[in-house]
Amino acid sequence: MAKLVHMMVRVVDLDRSIQWYRQAFGLEPAARFEFDSFDLVYLRNPENDFELELTANKDRQQPYDLGEGYGHVAVVVDDLDAEHARFTAEGFQPKDIKQLEHGGEKLARFFFVEDPDGYKCEVMERYGRYQ
């Protein structure tokens, strides 16, 4: 049996990304490791033990080309409308709230937002299989 423990994204400005994920999702650094050519920061919150690993290559100045292979990371919240309003007030420019239905029934309610490096984050209402 395998257990998911983290997902990694490459970022250009580590401090900017840490601050964004703190403001957006309440994630805090759980560990930081500095190497000669790169730094790693693991972000998490008390709700779970899955972490987001930020990797910053020290010689990188230009944004990464995300291509068409990256999907998104998803988080769940209790009050989607309040979070959308908060993200808007923070200046994060969230997309509109959408509802996905399957077989005529609500499957999910969500919106997308991008982090400072262009990674898509899905913010979902806690509902059904998304707990």
Buried (B, 14 or more C-beta within 10 A) or exposed (E): EEEEEEEEBBBBBBEEBBEBBBBBBEBEBBEEEEEEEBBBBBBBBEEEEEBBBBBBBEEBEEEBEBEEEEEEBBBBBEEBEEBBEBBEEEEBEBBEBEEEEEEEEEBBBBBBBBBBBEBBBBBBBEBEEBE
